[in-house]
Every structure is written in structure tokens, then in C-alpha cells.
Amino acid sequence: MYESHQYLRQFSIKPSVQRSAVMNFLLKNRIHPTIDEIYLALSPSMPTLSKTTVYNTLDLFVERGAVRALAIDERNARYDVDVSAHAHFMCRSCGTVHDIFGLKTQMFQIPETTKLNIDAVEISYFGKCEKCSGN
């Protein structure tokens, strides 16, 4: 839990038992989980935890920049504790989300003449992962 306390404090988030548990799960399980997955993983050891608490906690984490909410899954929001610049790949067969690092971003740069104030970019790829495609 110490690691999650330190991580939360660097984003000016006051650690609580629930916040630390959610952050600890995210730090140890880099699987881009949904709210339901986090809740199901934590609720057996935290009987007073509710889905609303998990939702509100993740909302705070996103607001403070400690976590990214991904729109890659059309059915559920997924969460990524790695807030560095990277893309994602979602397998259409098994639903697993993978990180893609080292992407050449030049082709995605917006021309300087564009009058848009962009504060976030999300690049998503879809297909079949190595396991599902049999490679």
C-alpha cells in the first residue's frame, strides 16, 4: 500500500483505504480494467466497498491526471495507470487491451494553422491478438 500512497500524493490525492486499494490494484494489474473488474477483485476483501465508490475514485484519479480513462471499449470505460504517451490495441476476440509504445507520432500531428486547443489524444487499434490469431 505504501507504493499507492506515494503515487496518490504525487497527484495531490489524499490517500484513503478505498483510494489506496483501487490504486494498488491498478499499479499491480496493468490490464486496463473496467469498474466491474476492479470492484469484483477488491470487494471480497473490502465488504463495504461499492461500485459507486470505485466509480467516484476513478473519476477523481482521472481528474487529477493519475489515471487515463480509455474509450477503446464501446461497452465499458477502461482505466490505465500508465499516463505516458502511448497507443492501445484491443483484441476483437478476447477483449484484451495491450499497450503500444514507440509509436511514430509525426503522422498524427495537427497542422499549426489549425485553431484547435488539443489537450489529449487517444490512438486505438483493433484486430486479433497473437494468441487469438494463432501466431
Secondary structure as the mmCIF struct_conf table of DSSP 4:
data_model
#
loop_
_struct_conf.conf_type_id
_struct_conf.id
_struct_conf.beg_label_comp_id
_struct_conf.beg_label_asym_id
_struct_conf.beg_label_seq_id
_struct_conf.end_label_comp_id
_struct_conf.end_label_asym_id
_struct_conf.end_label_seq_id
HELX_RH_AL_P HELX_RH_AL_P1 TYR A 2 ARG A 9
TURN_TY1_P TURN_TY1_P1 GLN A 10 SER A 12
HELX_RH_AL_P HELX_RH_AL_P2 VAL A 17 LYS A 28
BEND BEND1 ILE A 31 ILE A 31
HELX_RH_AL_P HELX_RH_AL_P3 ILE A 35 LEU A 42
TURN_TY1_P TURN_TY1_P2 SER A 43 SER A 45
TURN_TY1_P TURN_TY1_P3 PRO A 47 THR A 48
HELX_RH_AL_P HELX_RH_AL_P4 LYS A 51 ARG A 64
TURN_TY1_P TURN_TY1_P4 GLY A 65 GLY A 65
BEND BEND2 ALA A 66 VAL A 67
STRN STRN1 ARG A 68 LEU A 70
BEND BEND3 GLU A 74 ASN A 76
STRN STRN2 ARG A 78 ASP A 80
BEND BEND4 VAL A 81 VAL A 81
BEND BEND5 SER A 84 ALA A 85
STRN STRN3 ALA A 87 CYS A 91
TURN_TY1_P TURN_TY1_P5 ARG A 92 CYS A 94
STRN STRN4 VAL A 97 ILE A 100
BEND BEND6 GLY A 102 GLY A 102
HELX_RH_3T_P HELX_RH_3T_P1 GLN A 106 PHE A 108
HELX_LH_PP_P HELX_LH_PP_P1 GLN A 109 PRO A 111
TURN_TY1_P TURN_TY1_P6 GLU A 112 THR A 113
STRN STRN5 SER A 124 GLY A 127
HELX_RH_AL_P HELX_RH_AL_P5 GLU A 130 SER A 133
TURN_TY1_P TURN_TY1_P7 GLY A 134 GLY A 134
#
